[in-house]
Amino acid sequence: MRVKLPYGRSYLTTELPDENVIRVINARDRKGLENPNDAIEKSLKEPIGSDPLKDLVSSGDKVAIITTDNTRACPDDVLLPHILRELRVGGVWKDDITIVIGTGLHRKLTKDEMAEVVGKEVIESYRVMCHDPDGDCVYLGETSRGIPIEVNRRVYEADFIISTGFIEPHFFAGFSGGRKLILPAVSSRRAIYEHHSFEMIDHPKVRTGVLEGNPFHEDMLEHAEAAGLNFIVNVVLNRFKEIVGVFSGDFKKAHEEGVKCDRELVEIEVEEEADITIASNSGYPLDRDFYQAVKGMDTASTITKEGGTVIVVSECIDGVGPKSFYEIHRGAKSPDEVYERIKRNQPIESQWQNQVLARLQKKNEIIAVTSLEDTLVRDFLVIPAKSVDDALEIAFEKHGKDARIIVVTEGPFVMPVLKKR
């Protein structure tokens, strides 16, 4: 069986023995919208739980539009022209609009990268900026869990706040999109650190696909409410990154409808756990660095036996990611030592990603096929491999030539769940 795995802007292929393969998991096929532009316009005019966008604003209003950054596949360059057109119809002047790229704790984008996100025409005509978590943020009190609410001043002081977003499974928030464009996208470093604490990430319901009872999700809702998020424009994409649904309106209700749509595509039932699971990190842009690759590992681990092997395929063209992510793991002799470092020294930037990686490593051996130097990969307690074939050879040596295999071609874009017996 020939398997094709997204890797950067291209693919890696490998041949697998048919008799070893339990199944190859893809998101369910759904055709992209024939005319996504019409669907976006219709969604803005007939939003969920809200009046039409043009009727919610008026001349003189200061408007902030929050977008995702370049680690997400959200088609902001397609969404923004429609949003801006509706704002013009509503009487909002161009000079009263600020587009804030919600980088959270990710690095600031270059001018060219910003243009790639919002589109060349938009960046040439509108005020576009990257959020700075160490910059001017406004304190708005605390959530019911005692986590500080601190939001970008430009966003908070706007009369009307809109966010875009891409709804997909997320290993902390349950699903991305909606309220996530306030926290962490435009929140302060302190707010993000406290929200992403060891104790929060350790909660058994802070997991992929879980919203009910998930304190990570519930706290984000409180942040969005306090910040005054007025309107969202979220999309669901198929595995070819084509728009299959547009969900605009109230930030809770529209997001809930988008999540229902995404579940239908990504929730895939699996009959049995694998000895070896091979997963991509869904290719560019999510596989830009090793930090993001933890998401693909997490997806694979959910359907891999205790003691089994996860093979992740992720180009990592931007390297390992945040320096702190590398430093927390470097020199550690075991996942338990990583845990202790985090608990002893928190808050530390990126600790949540190291915590999840360590949690996976307590259950599974991890092999990574990347463009990184082998020594860097080993510093994460991960086994490096130059190709999928090399990774399989290592895994077969451990589990035997009759090892059972599952392949997850789109990594974090799918949500495999074990069938209840």
Secondary structure, 3 states (H helix, E strand, C coil): CEEEEEECCEEEEEECCHHHEEEEECCCCCCCCCCHHHHHHHHHHCCECCCCHHHHCCCCCCEEEEECCCCCCCCHHHHHHHHHHHHHHCCCCHHHEEEEECCCCCCCCCHHHHHHHHCHHHHHHCEEEECCCCCCEEEEEECCCCCEEEEEHHHHCCCEEEEEEECCEECCCEECCHHHHCCCCCECHHHHHHHCCHHHHHCCCCCCCCCCCCHHHHHHHHHHHHHCCCEEEEEEECCCCCEEEEEEECCCHHHHHHHHHHHHHHEEEECCCEEEEEEECCCCCCCCCHHHHHHHHHHHHCCEEEEEEEEEECCCCCCCCCHHHHHHHCCCCCHHHHHHHHHHHCCCCCHHHHHHHHHHHHHCEEEEECCCCHHHHHCCCCEEECCHHHHHHHHHHHHCCCCCEEEECCHHHCEEEECCC
